[in-house]
Amino acid sequence: MAENGPILIPLDGSSLAEYALVDAAWLKQVTGLPVRLIHVMEHDGTPEERQHAAEKFREYATAQAEKHGLGKVTCDVVVGPPAKEILQAAETASYVVIATHGRGGFKAMVLGSVADKVIRGSKVPVLAEPGTEAPEPPGNGRPILVALDGSEDAEKGLALARELAAKAELPLVLLRAYSVPPPAGIEFSYYPADLSATMEAAAREYLQSTAKPGERTVLVQGDAATAILEVAEQEKASLIVMTSTGKGLLKRLALGSTTDRVVHRTHRPVLVVPTHHD
């Protein structure tokens, strides 16, 4: 994450892509970071066409920034494959905020597959807005839900969630999901009768040792993605925080495919924190 880098928001001219601006306005208010709006043209044109596109986008982006209270913003039009260009721009950003659905009024980007590539490839946190209904930014006392799996990687998401929760004065809920993995490759194999109880005790102990005063904890046995979605609904979470990878003991919560499933199935914004080690 670039220190004091901007909040990067890709736009394609569609109303669905603009949903990201609602979450971005909240993030700017909480962090105080500058905002950069970017539009990607997949096909190059003449210098006159590029200049016209840049002027058109600047006018559009400035109006959107004013509408959403973003203040003064930087606006750029770049040319190339959308996901690649967004990821390149993200190298100097602090966050990316992107809608996971939306087809461009500018006919230059298709948000969806592009958003997936950005979420998986970004080296900075990505705030994904589902764009399935009228967006509601985090806040209003509704908690931030943090998915944990017992790994140091997943706890990177917790550190950032704590920082944002403190600035936004929102409560934190820590979720730990676990399940007994099925036997593989050994016919008639079995687990000790107390394995489930042992795993539950270990998960509970982890939550208790990880949570700070004032943070609530939830322990669930079952599929990780389902647990995250159900607890988010029960807690009326305003934001879900996950890491892009993460493998704890016995891979109880495989944040990776789990992250994909949550991002695609929830109607709440999801902050995906990368755990790249390179």
N, C-alpha and C positions, 0 to 999 in steps of 0.2 A: 504494500500500500504506500503510495507516494505521500510524504508528509505535506499536509495542507493542499494536496492535489484536489482537483474539482470533483464534483458529483457529475458523472457523465450520463447523459440521457439520450439514447438513440430515438429518433422520431422518423416516421415514414409518411406523415400527413394524415393518418387515419385517426378517427375518434378513439378507437381502442388503444392505439399506441399512446395516445395522450393521457390515458389512465395512469401511466407511470408518473406524470407530473404531480399528481395528488400526493403520492408517497414521497416524491422528491422534495416537495415543499416542506413536508414534515421533517425529512432528514436534514434539509438545509437549516431549518429552524433549530433543530437539536444540536447540530454540529457546527454551524456557522461557516461551512465550507462554500466556496464559489461554485457556480453551476456552468457546465458546458453542454450545449445542445448540439447534436451531430446528426447529419443526414447523409446516407450513403447512396451514391448513384452507381449502379452496377455497370453501366456502359458509359464510356467517355464520349464526349461530343466536341464540337468546335469550341474555341475560346469564348465565343459569344454565347453559346448555349450554356457553358459552365458558369459564366458570369450571370446570366439570367437566372439559372437555377439557384445560385448562391444568393442573389438579391431576393428572389421569391421566398427562399427558406428563411432568410434573415427577417423578412417582414412577418412571416408566419410565426417563427419562433419567438420573436420579440413580443408579439401579441399574446401568445400562449404564456410566456413568462410573466407578463403583466397580469393576466387573468388569474394565474395561480400564486401570485405574490412571491415570485422568485427573485425579484429585483433585477439588477443588471446581470446579463448573462453573456457568455461567449457563444457564437453560432458558427458552425463550420459545415461545409459540404465537401465530402471526399469521394473518390472514385475507386471502385474495386469490389471484391466479394464482401458482402455486408458483415458477416461474422468476423472475417479476418481484419477488416478495417476497424470494427468496433473494439476488438481485442487489442489491436495495436494502439488505438487511442486510449484504452484503459490502462496502458502501461504507466501513464503519468497521472492517473486518476486515483482518488481515494475510494470511490464507490462507483458502481454502475447501477442505474435504476432502469429497468426495462419491462415492458409489457410482454407477456408470454403469448399473446395473440394479437393479430392486427394485420390488415393488408393495406399497403400504402396507397393513399390518395396521390402521392407523388410517383406511384408505380415503380419504385426503386428498391423497396425492401419488403420481404415477407417475414413479419415477426411471427415466430412459432418455432420453426426449425432453426432459425437464426438465434432466437433466444436460448434454445437448448444448447447450441454450440457455445454461446457466450457464457452461459452458466457453467458449463463443464470446463471451458478453457481459461476462464478469467483467473488472474492472480490477485485480484482484489475482490472484496465482498460484492455480491450482486443482490440487489433488492428486486425480487421478481414480483410483479403485480399481475395476478391472473387475468384481469380484464374480462371476466365472465359476467360481471354485473357492475352497477355503479360503485366505484371504489370508495372505501372509507379508510383514511390513513390511520396509523397507530395512534393511540392516545385515549383520552376520555376515561382514564383510570383502568382501562382494560389491559390485562397483563401481557407480558412477553413470554411466550412459551419456548423453552430451550430443550432441544432433543439431545440426550447424552447416551453414550454407549460404553463409558468406562475408559475410553482411550484419551491420550493427551491431545490427539488431533481434534476430537470432538470438543474438548474443553477450550480450544481456540475460539469456537463459537460462543461459549459461555463468557469468556473474557470480554468479547466485544458486546455481547448482550448486556452484561453488567454495566459497561460504560454508557451505552445508549439509555438503559433503564434509569440510571442515576441522573442523567441530564434531562430526560423527559419526565422524571418522577413517576415511573410506572413500576408496578410490582412484577416480580419474576416468578415463574413457575418452572421447576426443573423436572423433566420427564425422563424416566429410565424404563425402557422396555426390554424384556428378556424372554427367551423361549428356549426350550430344550431342542437341540438340533436332532434331526432324524438320523438313525443309524445308516451308515453307508458302506456298502461293499462286503458286509459280513452277514451271512445268512443266520437267522435265529439270534442275532446279537441283541443285547439288552443293556439297559442302564440300571445302576443301583436304584433301589426304591426311593432313596432320599435325595436323588440328584436334583429334582425340581426344588425341593425345600432348601438345599444347599445353595443353589443358584439364586433363589429368592433372597436368602439371607445375605449373600455377598452383594447383590444389587442394592438391597436396602442399606447395608453398611456403607456402600459407596456413596449413595445419595446423602446420607446423614453426614458423612465426612466432607462432602463437596459443598453442600449448601451453606450459605452464610445466614446470620440472623435476619429474619424477615422474609427469607426466600422459602416458598412452599415447594414441597416435593410430591411427585406422583409416581408410583411404581405400578407397572402393568405387565402381566404375562400375556404374550401373544405377538402377532405380527407387528413389526415396528411401524410401518407406514400407517396401518389401520389404527394403531394406538395413538400416534401423533395426531391424526385427523380427528379421532373421537375425543381426545382430551382437549384439543384446540376448540372443539365445539362446546364441550362441557364448561370449559373455563372462559368461553367467549374471548379467546385470545385475539389481540389486535395485531400481533406479529408472531410468526414462527421463525426461530433461528436454528439453522442446521449447518453442519459442515458438508463439504462436497465429497469427502471420503471419511473413513473412520472404521476401524475394526477392533473391537474390544475382545475380551476373553470369550472364546468359543463363538466369535462373530455374532454375538447376540443381536446387535443392531447394526446391520451393514449399511452405514450411511454412504450412499452412492446410488445404487438402484432405489433405495428408500427415498433419497432426496428427489430423484426424478418422479417417483410416484406421488409424493406429497405435492410437489410443485404443480403437477398436472391435474391433481384431483381437488385441491383446496380452492376456496374462494377468498382466502386470506393472503395478504402479502407474506412472502417468505424471504428471509435474508439468508443467502447461502454464502458461507465463509469458506474460502479455499484453504486447503491444507497441503499445497504443493511444497515439496521439500527441495526443489531445484532452484 
